[in-house]
Amino acid sequence: MYGLNPIFAHHETYGSLILDGAVPNLKQHMLNYRKFATQKLAATGPKYLPFADIATPDIPMSRLLCLSLFQVTVGMALVMLVGTLNRVMIVELNVPATLVAVMLALPLIFAPFRALIGHKSDTHVSALGLRRIPYIWKGTLCQFGGFAIMPFALLVLSGYGEAVDVPRWIGLSAAALAFLLVGAGVHIVQTVGLALATDLVKEEDQPKIVGLMYVMLLIGMVISALIYGALLEAYTPGRLIQVIQGTAVITVALNITAMWQQETRSRERAAEMKISKPQPFKEA
């Protein structure tokens, strides 16, 4: 009967494996194969991924790649502002090129404050002993807020539809606010994220981890440029809203993933934060 029915034959074979004690051996072989595959991946990592040799048992490559997702969101924002919206505002929305240049330059206002942002995260006092994560979260909210209002602000700025009767200063101020929020978020997230990355590794490996983060930045820019180009090939105002607000949601999701379990909570560190006197920014 078993020879005629493959289902029964399968059960008979599985039962004989259990009786013979082959299942534990099979599990052991699977664990050995998994260990071999992990070692093989770690050995070939530096060949295909620059700076992958900084991974250690305490800080595995999976954790570093997870953290590097904040650079992917930064790359998405840069491509969206400098590449995609540069073309959309001039060609499809008929915004004057001079005004577009001014809007794209607004995020650079926060660039000189990156040293101050890093210092604030170094000396941040938290009840949970966290220094970097609160600032990355604040930067993420700035990015999300800017992208959330940006498509509507651009449509009002261009006078699309019923927005033609709206005072021009409303479109200008809303668009400027959107670009400023995204710029502030990008600078905060990237500055503090790189500081967190260097906190995780030894001092001699810090240049390598920064290099890895910027490799991920380039990867994020390339991938997002291809996706934005494909999605906006047939431009419509509705599609513009979907793409920009979709970027806002993806930015939050990726940054939360990047922050997850990267900085441990410590009551001892929190107590030291309250006692210690931080060095003033001018002296630092």
Sine and cosine of phi, psi and omega as CSV:
sin_phi,cos_phi,sin_psi,cos_psi,sin_omega,cos_omega
0.00,0.00,-0.66,0.75,0.02,-1.00
-0.91,0.42,-0.55,0.84,0.00,-1.00
-0.92,0.38,-0.45,0.89,-0.01,-1.00
-1.00,0.06,-0.41,0.91,-0.06,-1.00
-0.90,-0.43,0.92,-0.39,-0.05,-1.00
-0.91,0.41,-0.44,0.90,0.01,-1.00
-0.91,0.42,-0.73,0.69,0.03,-1.00
-0.90,0.43,-0.60,0.80,0.02,-1.00
-0.89,0.46,-0.62,0.79,0.02,-1.00
-0.90,0.44,-0.69,0.72,-0.01,-1.00
-0.91,0.41,-0.60,0.80,0.01,-1.00
-0.91,0.41,-0.67,0.74,0.01,-1.00
-0.90,0.43,-0.70,0.72,0.00,-1.00
-0.89,0.45,-0.63,0.78,0.02,-1.00
-0.91,0.42,-0.63,0.78,0.03,-1.00
-0.92,0.39,-0.55,0.83,0.05,-1.00
-0.89,0.45,-0.68,0.73,0.01,-1.00
-0.90,0.43,-0.70,0.72,-0.01,-1.00
-0.89,0.45,-0.59,0.81,-0.04,-1.00
-0.99,0.10,-0.09,1.00,-0.01,-1.00
0.97,0.24,0.44,0.90,-0.06,-1.00
-0.99,0.11,-0.39,0.92,-0.03,-1.00
-0.90,0.43,-0.71,0.70,0.09,-1.00
-0.85,0.53,-0.63,0.77,0.04,-1.00
-0.90,0.43,-0.61,0.79,0.02,-1.00
-0.90,0.43,-0.65,0.76,0.04,-1.00
-0.89,0.45,-0.65,0.76,0.00,-1.00
-0.90,0.43,-0.64,0.77,0.04,-1.00
-0.90,0.43,-0.61,0.79,0.01,-1.00
-0.92,0.40,-0.64,0.77,0.04,-1.00
-0.91,0.42,-0.65,0.76,0.03,-1.00
-0.90,0.44,-0.63,0.78,0.03,-1.00
-0.91,0.40,-0.65,0.76,0.02,-1.00
-0.89,0.45,-0.66,0.75,0.03,-1.00
-0.90,0.44,-0.66,0.75,0.02,-1.00
-0.90,0.44,-0.68,0.73,0.00,-1.00
-0.91,0.42,-0.63,0.78,0.02,-1.00
-0.90,0.43,-0.69,0.72,0.02,-1.00
-0.90,0.43,-0.64,0.77,0.01,-1.00
-0.91,0.43,-0.66,0.75,0.02,-1.00
-0.91,0.41,-0.66,0.76,0.02,-1.00
-0.91,0.41,-0.54,0.84,-0.01,-1.00
-0.96,0.26,-0.58,0.82,-0.03,-1.00
-1.00,-0.01,-0.14,0.99,-0.02,-1.00
-0.83,0.56,-0.79,0.62,-0.02,-1.00
-0.87,0.49,-0.38,0.93,-0.02,-1.00
-0.95,0.30,-0.62,0.79,-0.08,-1.00
-0.96,-0.28,-0.31,0.95,0.00,-1.00
-0.80,-0.60,0.93,-0.37,-0.04,-1.00
-0.85,0.53,0.60,-0.80,0.07,-1.00
0.92,0.40,0.31,0.95,-0.01,-1.00
-0.96,0.28,-0.20,0.98,-0.01,-1.00
-0.97,0.26,0.00,1.00,0.02,-1.00
-0.99,0.15,-0.16,0.99,-0.01,-1.00
-0.93,0.38,0.63,-0.78,0.02,-1.00
-0.75,-0.66,0.21,-0.98,0.07,-1.00
-0.85,0.53,-0.56,0.83,0.01,-1.00
-0.97,0.23,-0.60,0.80,0.02,-1.00
-0.86,-0.50,0.99,0.13,-0.05,-1.00
-0.94,0.34,0.27,-0.96,-0.02,-1.00
-0.89,0.46,-0.53,0.85,0.02,-1.00
-0.87,0.48,-0.62,0.78,0.02,-1.00
-0.94,0.35,-0.64,0.77,0.02,-1.00
-0.92,0.40,-0.66,0.76,0.02,-1.00
-0.92,0.38,-0.57,0.82,0.07,-1.00
-0.89,0.45,-0.70,0.71,0.03,-1.00
-0.89,0.45,-0.58,0.81,-0.07,-1.00
-0.93,0.37,-0.09,1.00,0.02,-1.00
-0.90,0.44,-0.41,0.91,0.05,-1.00
-0.91,0.42,-0.50,0.86,0.06,-1.00
-0.95,0.32,-0.50,0.87,0.07,-1.00
-0.89,0.45,-0.67,0.74,0.02,-1.00
-0.92,0.38,-0.57,0.82,0.07,-1.00
-0.90,0.43,-0.69,0.73,0.05,-1.00
-0.89,0.47,-0.63,0.78,0.06,-1.00
-0.87,0.49,-0.70,0.72,-0.02,-1.00
-0.91,0.42,-0.67,0.74,-0.01,-1.00
-0.90,0.44,-0.68,0.73,0.02,-1.00
-0.91,0.40,-0.65,0.76,0.00,-1.00
-0.88,0.47,-0.70,0.71,-0.07,-1.00
-0.97,0.24,-0.82,0.57,-0.16,-0.99
-0.98,0.19,-0.55,0.83,-0.07,-1.00
-0.99,-0.14,-0.90,0.43,-0.15,-0.99
-0.93,0.37,-0.83,0.56,-0.06,-1.00
-0.93,0.36,-0.44,0.90,0.08,-1.00
-0.85,0.53,-0.71,0.70,0.01,-1.00
-0.97,0.26,-0.70,0.72,-0.07,-1.00
-0.89,0.45,-0.69,0.73,-0.05,-1.00
-0.91,0.41,-0.60,0.80,-0.04,-1.00
-0.99,0.14,-0.72,0.69,-0.13,-0.99
-0.99,0.11,-0.82,0.57,-0.11,-0.99
-0.99,0.11,-0.63,0.78,-0.08,-1.00
-1.00,-0.06,-0.14,0.99,0.05,-1.00
0.84,0.54,0.61,0.79,0.09,-1.00
-0.99,0.12,0.69,-0.73,0.02,-1.00
-0.82,0.57,0.65,-0.76,-0.07,-1.00
-0.87,0.49,-0.56,0.83,0.03,-1.00
-0.89,0.45,-0.69,0.73,0.02,-1.00
-0.92,0.40,-0.61,0.79,0.06,-1.00
-0.88,0.47,-0.68,0.73,0.01,-1.00
-0.88,0.47,-0.64,0.77,0.02,-1.00
-0.91,0.42,-0.69,0.73,0.00,-1.00
-0.89,0.45,-0.67,0.75,-0.01,-1.00
-0.94,0.33,-0.37,0.93,0.01,-1.00
-1.00,0.10,-0.29,0.96,-0.06,-1.00
-0.85,0.52,-0.66,0.75,0.01,-1.00
-0.87,0.50,-0.40,0.92,-0.01,-1.00
-0.95,0.31,-0.19,0.98,0.03,-1.00
-0.86,0.51,-0.54,0.84,-0.08,-1.00
-1.00,0.07,-0.12,0.99,-0.03,-1.00
-0.86,0.51,-0.68,0.73,0.01,-1.00
-0.91,0.42,-0.27,0.96,-0.05,-1.00
-1.00,-0.03,0.11,0.99,-0.04,-1.00
-0.91,0.41,-0.59,0.81,0.05,-1.00
-0.90,0.44,-0.64,0.76,0.04,-1.00
-0.91,0.41,-0.65,0.76,0.03,-1.00
-0.88,0.48,-0.71,0.71,0.03,-1.00
-0.89,0.46,-0.65,0.76,0.02,-1.00
-0.91,0.42,-0.65,0.76,0.02,-1.00
-0.89,0.46,-0.63,0.78,0.04,-1.00
-0.95,0.32,-0.51,0.86,0.06,-1.00
-0.91,0.43,-0.61,0.79,-0.10,-0.99
-0.96,-0.26,0.23,0.97,-0.05,-1.00
-0.92,0.39,0.69,-0.73,0.03,-1.00
-0.96,-0.28,0.84,-0.54,-0.05,-1.00
-0.72,-0.69,0.59,-0.81,0.04,-1.00
-0.92,0.39,-0.36,0.93,0.01,-1.00
-0.99,-0.16,0.00,1.00,-0.02,-1.00
0.98,0.20,0.31,0.95,0.00,-1.00
-1.00,-0.06,0.65,-0.76,0.03,-1.00
-0.89,-0.45,-0.71,0.70,-0.13,-0.99
-1.00,0.00,-0.67,0.74,-0.12,-0.99
-0.84,0.54,-0.69,0.72,0.01,-1.00
-0.85,0.52,-0.60,0.80,-0.02,-1.00
-0.96,0.27,-0.61,0.79,0.06,-1.00
-0.89,0.46,-0.63,0.78,0.01,-1.00
-0.92,0.40,-0.67,0.74,0.04,-1.00
-0.88,0.47,-0.67,0.74,0.05,-1.00
-0.90,0.44,-0.61,0.80,0.04,-1.00
-0.89,0.45,-0.66,0.75,0.02,-1.00
-0.91,0.42,-0.59,0.81,0.06,-1.00
-0.90,0.44,-0.70,0.71,0.05,-1.00
-0.86,0.50,-0.72,0.69,-0.03,-1.00
-0.89,0.46,-0.72,0.70,-0.01,-1.00
-0.88,0.47,-0.66,0.75,0.01,-1.00
-0.90,0.44,-0.72,0.69,0.00,-1.00
-0.93,0.36,-0.49,0.87,-0.04,-1.00
-0.91,0.41,-0.65,0.76,-0.04,-1.00
-1.00,-0.09,-0.19,0.98,-0.13,-0.99
-0.87,0.48,-0.75,0.66,-0.07,-1.00
-0.89,0.46,-0.63,0.77,0.01,-1.00
-0.93,0.36,-0.62,0.78,0.04,-1.00
-0.89,0.46,-0.64,0.77,0.00,-1.00
-0.93,0.37,-0.62,0.79,0.03,-1.00
-0.92,0.39,-0.62,0.79,0.07,-1.00
-0.92,0.38,-0.65,0.76,0.01,-1.00
-0.87,0.49,-0.61,0.80,-0.02,-1.00
-0.99,0.14,-0.14,0.99,-0.03,-1.00
0.96,0.27,0.52,0.86,-0.05,-1.00
-0.95,0.30,0.71,-0.71,0.11,-0.99
0.87,0.49,-0.75,-0.66,-0.02,-1.00
-0.95,0.31,-0.19,0.98,0.02,-1.00
-0.94,0.34,-0.10,0.99,0.00,-1.00
-0.90,0.43,-0.43,0.90,-0.01,-1.00
-1.00,-0.04,-0.07,1.00,-0.01,-1.00
-0.98,0.22,0.66,-0.75,0.06,-1.00
-0.81,0.58,0.64,-0.77,-0.11,-0.99
-0.90,0.45,-0.52,0.85,-0.06,-1.00
-0.91,0.41,-0.42,0.91,0.03,-1.00
-0.93,0.38,-0.72,0.70,0.04,-1.00
-0.90,0.44,-0.65,0.76,0.00,-1.00
-0.90,0.43,-0.73,0.68,-0.05,-1.00
-0.93,0.36,-0.63,0.78,0.01,-1.00
-0.91,0.41,-0.69,0.73,0.03,-1.00
-0.91,0.42,-0.66,0.75,0.03,-1.00
-0.89,0.46,-0.67,0.74,0.03,-1.00
-0.88,0.47,-0.67,0.74,0.00,-1.00
-0.89,0.47,-0.73,0.69,0.00,-1.00
-0.92,0.40,-0.60,0.80,0.03,-1.00
-0.91,0.41,-0.66,0.75,0.01,-1.00
-0.90,0.43,-0.71,0.71,0.02,-1.00
-0.90,0.44,-0.68,0.73,0.02,-1.00
-0.89,0.46,-0.69,0.72,0.03,-1.00
-0.89,0.46,-0.69,0.73,0.00,-1.00
-0.89,0.45,-0.67,0.74,0.01,-1.00
-0.88,0.48,-0.72,0.69,-0.04,-1.00
-0.92,0.38,-0.63,0.78,0.01,-1.00
-0.92,0.39,-0.76,0.65,-0.05,-1.00
-0.89,0.46,-0.72,0.69,-0.05,-1.00
-0.93,0.37,-0.68,0.73,-0.02,-1.00
-0.89,0.46,-0.79,0.62,-0.06,-1.00
-0.96,0.28,-0.55,0.84,0.05,-1.00
-0.89,0.45,-0.68,0.74,0.05,-1.00
-0.91,0.41,-0.58,0.81,0.06,-1.00
-0.90,0.44,-0.65,0.76,0.05,-1.00
-0.90,0.43,-0.64,0.77,0.02,-1.00
-0.88,0.47,-0.68,0.74,0.02,-1.00
-0.94,0.33,-0.42,0.91,0.07,-1.00
-0.92,0.39,-0.46,0.89,-0.12,-0.99
-0.99,0.15,-0.36,0.93,-0.11,-0.99
-0.90,-0.43,0.16,-0.99,0.04,-1.00
-0.94,0.34,0.32,-0.95,-0.07,-1.00
-0.88,0.47,-0.60,0.80,-0.02,-1.00
-0.95,0.30,-0.30,0.95,0.01,-1.00
-0.99,-0.12,-0.01,1.00,-0.05,-1.00
-0.89,0.46,-0.65,0.76,0.08,-1.00
-0.88,0.48,-0.55,0.83,0.00,-1.00
-0.94,0.35,-0.66,0.75,-0.02,-1.00
-0.92,0.38,-0.58,0.82,0.07,-1.00
-0.91,0.42,-0.65,0.76,0.06,-1.00
-0.87,0.49,-0.67,0.75,0.03,-1.00
-0.89,0.45,-0.66,0.76,0.01,-1.00
-0.88,0.48,-0.62,0.78,-0.02,-1.00
-0.98,0.22,-0.43,0.90,0.16,-0.99
-0.89,0.45,-0.68,0.74,0.03,-1.00
-0.92,0.39,-0.53,0.85,0.09,-1.00
-0.88,0.48,-0.72,0.70,0.02,-1.00
-0.90,0.43,-0.64,0.77,0.03,-1.00
-0.89,0.46,-0.69,0.72,0.03,-1.00
-0.88,0.47,-0.62,0.78,0.01,-1.00
-0.92,0.39,-0.68,0.73,-0.03,-1.00
-0.91,0.42,-0.74,0.67,-0.04,-1.00
-0.90,0.43,-0.72,0.69,-0.02,-1.00
-0.91,0.41,-0.58,0.82,0.03,-1.00
-0.89,0.46,-0.67,0.74,0.03,-1.00
-0.91,0.42,-0.67,0.75,-0.03,-1.00
-0.93,0.36,-0.72,0.70,0.00,-1.00
-0.89,0.47,-0.66,0.75,0.01,-1.00
-0.88,0.47,-0.65,0.76,0.00,-1.00
-0.94,0.34,-0.65,0.76,-0.06,-1.00
-0.95,0.32,-0.56,0.83,-0.07,-1.00
-0.98,-0.21,0.28,0.96,0.04,-1.00
-0.88,0.47,-0.68,0.74,0.11,-0.99
-0.97,-0.23,1.00,-0.05,-0.14,-0.99
-0.97,0.26,0.70,-0.71,0.23,-0.97
-0.61,-0.79,0.46,-0.89,0.04,-1.00
-0.84,0.54,-0.63,0.78,0.04,-1.00
-0.89,0.45,-0.66,0.75,0.02,-1.00
-0.91,0.41,-0.60,0.80,0.05,-1.00
-0.88,0.48,-0.69,0.73,0.03,-1.00
-0.89,0.46,-0.68,0.73,-0.01,-1.00
-0.89,0.45,-0.69,0.73,-0.06,-1.00
-0.92,0.38,-0.73,0.68,-0.06,-1.00
-0.93,0.35,-0.69,0.73,0.01,-1.00
-0.96,0.29,-0.47,0.88,0.16,-0.99
-0.89,0.45,-0.61,0.79,0.08,-1.00
-0.88,0.48,-0.62,0.79,0.03,-1.00
-0.88,0.47,-0.71,0.71,-0.02,-1.00
-0.92,0.39,-0.70,0.72,0.00,-1.00
-0.90,0.43,-0.59,0.81,0.03,-1.00
-0.87,0.49,-0.72,0.69,0.02,-1.00
-0.89,0.45,-0.70,0.71,-0.04,-1.00
-0.89,0.45,-0.71,0.70,-0.03,-1.00
-0.93,0.36,-0.63,0.78,-0.01,-1.00
-0.94,0.34,-0.58,0.82,0.09,-1.00
-0.90,0.44,-0.68,0.74,0.06,-1.00
-0.88,0.47,-0.64,0.77,0.00,-1.00
-0.91,0.41,-0.58,0.81,-0.03,-1.00
-0.98,0.17,-0.30,0.95,-0.18,-0.98
-0.87,0.49,0.89,-0.45,0.08,-1.00
0.84,0.54,0.52,0.85,0.04,-1.00
-1.00,-0.01,-0.53,0.85,-0.01,-1.00
-0.85,-0.53,0.88,-0.47,-0.08,-1.00
-0.98,0.20,0.54,-0.84,0.09,-1.00
-0.98,0.18,0.62,-0.79,-0.05,-1.00
-0.49,-0.87,0.88,-0.48,0.06,-1.00
-0.94,0.35,-0.55,0.83,0.03,-1.00
-0.90,0.44,-0.70,0.72,0.03,-1.00
-0.91,0.41,-0.58,0.81,0.04,-1.00
-0.90,0.43,-0.64,0.77,0.03,-1.00
-0.91,0.40,-0.63,0.78,0.04,-1.00
-0.90,0.43,-0.59,0.81,0.02,-1.00
-0.88,0.48,-0.65,0.76,-0.04,-1.00
-0.94,0.33,-0.54,0.84,-0.06,-1.00
-0.99,0.14,-0.67,0.74,-0.10,-1.00
-0.92,0.39,0.50,-0.86,0.06,-1.00
-0.97,-0.25,0.94,-0.34,-0.06,-1.00
-0.92,0.40,0.52,-0.85,0.04,-1.00
-0.95,0.32,0.74,-0.67,0.02,-1.00
-0.86,0.50,0.46,-0.89,-0.06,-1.00
-0.89,0.46,-0.59,0.81,-0.01,-1.00
-0.91,0.43,-0.59,0.81,0.03,-1.00
-0.98,0.21,-0.55,0.84,-0.01,-1.00
-0.93,0.37,0.00,0.00,0.00,0.00
